[in-house]
């Protein structure tokens, strides 16, 4: 049952991977959302644990205002997900 004090949590899903996280943060200005990236996690070349870490690193880059490719230079999980899903410089 919906109550007047309930709030809605936005859910971003369907084809998500870390590469979209900084833009999602830029557009929404919040991390208070669900970012569902099943394939972006499970298909990571270093395995699902690295996929989760790459997604965290992508959000960190967005929140800190650091270019994703620059941040990937010191974060191997993020670097590998960019190699897998697409270099954003193109």
C-alpha positions in Angstrom: 0.0 0.0 0.0 1.3 3.4 -0.9 1.6 6.0 1.9 2.1 9.7 1.5 5.6 9.6 3.0 6.8 6.9 0.6 9.2 8.0 -2.1 10.1 6.5 -5.4 13.6 5.3 -6.2 14.7 5.7 -9.8 15.9 2.6 -11.5 18.3 2.8 -14.4 18.6 -0.5 -16.3 18.8 -2.3 -19.6 22.3 -2.5 -21.2 24.1 -0.6 -18.4 27.8 -0.8 -17.8 30.2 1.5 -16.0 30.7 3.7 -19.0 27.3 5.3 -18.6 27.7 5.9 -14.8 29.4 9.3 -15.0 26.8 10.7 -17.4 24.0 9.3 -15.3 25.5 11.0 -12.3 25.9 14.3 -14.3 22.3 14.2 -15.4 20.7 13.2 -12.1 23.1 14.8 -9.6 22.6 11.8 -7.2 23.7 8.4 -6.3 20.4 7.7 -4.7 19.1 5.4 -7.4 19.3 1.8 -8.5 21.8 1.2 -11.3 21.1 -2.3 -12.7 24.0 -3.5 -14.8 23.7 -7.3 -15.0 25.6 -7.8 -18.2 28.0 -5.1 -17.4 28.9 -7.0 -14.3 28.6 -10.7 -15.3 30.4 -10.2 -18.7 33.4 -8.4 -17.3 36.5 -10.1 -18.7 38.0 -10.6 -15.2 34.8 -12.0 -13.7 31.8 -10.7 -11.8 33.7 -9.5 -8.8 35.8 -7.3 -11.1 32.6 -6.2 -12.8 31.2 -4.9 -9.5 34.4 -3.1 -8.7 34.5 -1.6 -12.2 31.0 -0.3 -11.8 32.0 1.2 -8.4 35.1 2.8 -9.9 33.0 4.3 -12.8 30.6 5.9 -10.3 33.6 7.2 -8.2 35.0 8.9 -11.4 31.7 10.6 -12.0 31.1 11.7 -8.5 34.7 13.1 -8.3 34.4 14.7 -11.7 37.4 12.8 -13.1 37.3 11.7 -16.8 36.4 8.0 -17.0 39.4 7.1 -19.2 41.8 9.0 -17.0 40.4 7.3 -13.9 40.8 3.9 -15.7 44.5 4.6 -16.0 44.9 3.6 -12.3 42.0 1.3 -11.9 42.5 -2.0 -13.8 38.9 -3.3 -13.4 37.5 -0.1 -15.0 40.2 -0.2 -17.7 39.2 -3.8 -18.7 35.5 -3.0 -18.8 36.2 0.0 -21.1 38.2 -2.4 -23.3 35.3 -4.8 -23.3 32.3 -2.5 -23.8 33.8 0.4 -25.7 36.3 3.2 -25.3 34.5 6.4 -24.7 37.0 8.5 -26.7 35.5 7.3 -29.9 
